[in-house]
Amino acid sequence: MSKGTRNALLGFVAGAAAGALAGVLLAPEKGEKTRKKIQKNVKRVSEDMTETIGEKVDHLKEQVGEMIDQVKEKTNQVEEKVKKEAKAQANASEK
């Protein structure tokens, strides 16, 4: 995850949490209702964060998998070139 994406995600989450908390705390309700609302909002934000982070982790896993496949492919290409060159050198030295 790039630094900009991470900062945007953290900014979004912090803003959502701060907005929800401010809304609940400034509402003219009894303390018990306010606490229940805070708990509900914290749970919702936590679930949203977990989902978003899970999606980012899945995307990152895909990218790492693709990079590993590319490295394997390049390694195989280099191996084939080295084998061909070694065979060519061996044939040249026999002549």
C-alpha positions in Angstrom: 0.0 0.0 0.0 1.5 3.3 -1.0 2.1 6.0 1.6 -0.5 8.3 0.0 -3.2 5.6 0.1 -2.4 4.7 3.7 -2.5 8.4 4.7 -5.8 8.9 2.9 -7.3 5.8 4.5 -6.1 6.8 8.0 -7.4 10.3 7.4 -10.8 9.0 6.4 -11.1 6.7 9.4 -9.9 9.4 11.8 -12.4 11.8 10.3 -15.3 9.4 10.5 -14.5 8.4 14.0 -14.1 12.1 15.1 -17.4 13.1 13.4 -19.3 10.2 14.9 -17.9 10.8 18.4 -18.6 14.6 18.2 -22.1 14.0 17.0 -22.9 11.6 19.8 -21.3 13.7 22.5 -23.0 16.9 21.4 -26.5 15.3 21.2 -28.9 16.2 24.0 -29.5 12.7 25.4 -29.0 10.9 28.6 -25.6 9.5 29.4 -26.7 5.8 29.1 -28.1 6.5 25.6 -25.0 8.4 24.7 -22.7 5.6 25.8 -24.7 3.0 23.8 -24.5 5.2 20.7 -20.7 5.6 21.2 -20.3 1.8 21.6 -22.5 1.2 18.5 -20.5 3.8 16.5 -17.1 2.4 17.7 -18.2 -1.1 16.6 -19.3 0.1 13.2 -16.1 2.1 12.6 -14.1 -0.9 13.7 -15.9 -3.2 11.4 -15.5 -0.8 8.5 -11.7 -0.5 9.2 -11.4 -4.3 9.4 -13.1 -4.7 6.1 -11.1 -2.0 4.4 -7.8 -3.3 5.8 -8.8 -6.8 4.7 -9.4 -5.6 1.2 -6.0 -3.8 1.1 -4.2 -6.9 2.4 -5.9 -9.1 -0.2 -4.9 -6.6 -2.9 -1.3 -6.6 -1.6 -1.2 -10.4 -1.6 -2.2 -10.4 -5.2 0.5 -7.9 -6.1 3.2 -9.9 -4.3 2.0 -13.1 -6.0 2.3 -11.4 -9.4 5.8 -10.1 -8.5 6.9 -13.6 -7.4 5.6 -15.0 -10.7 7.5 -12.4 -12.7 10.7 -13.1 -10.8 10.3 -16.8 -11.4 9.8 -16.2 -15.1 12.8 -14.0 -15.3 14.9 -16.5 -13.4 13.9 -19.3 -15.8 14.8 -17.1 -18.8 18.2 -16.3 -17.3 18.7 -20.0 -16.6 17.9 -21.0 -20.1 20.3 -18.3 -21.5 23.1 -19.6 -19.2 22.5 -23.2 -20.3 22.6 -22.2 -24.0 25.8 -20.2 -23.5 27.5 -23.0 -21.5 26.5 -25.5 -24.2 27.8 -23.1 -26.9 31.1 -22.7 -25.0 31.4 -26.4 -24.6 30.8 -27.0 -28.3 33.3 -24.3 -29.2 36.0 -25.7 -27.0 35.6 -29.2 -28.5 36.3 -28.0 -32.0 
